[in-house]
Amino acid sequence: MATLPFEVFEVFDDKLGKEDARILVKSLETTITENIESKWASTKNELLDEMEKRIDKKFESRRP
C-alpha cells in the first residue's frame, strides 16, 4: 500500500483538521495504491505477451 509522508498529513491537518485530513490522506493512499496495482498488472501482461511472442518466434525459426 502506498503511504504518503507524514508532512503531507500535517499540511492537510493544519488546513482541514485532524479527522478530515485523515480521511483525505487515506483516500489518496488508496487511490494511489489502486493505480499502482492496475499499472503493474497492465505492465506484467504486456511483458508476458512480449515474452510469449519472442518464444514463439524462436520456436518457429527452429522448425525445419
Secondary structure, 3 states (H helix, E strand, C coil): CCCCCHHHHHHHHHHHCHHHHHHHHHHHHHHHHHHHHHHHHHHHHHHHHHHHHHHHHHHHHHCC
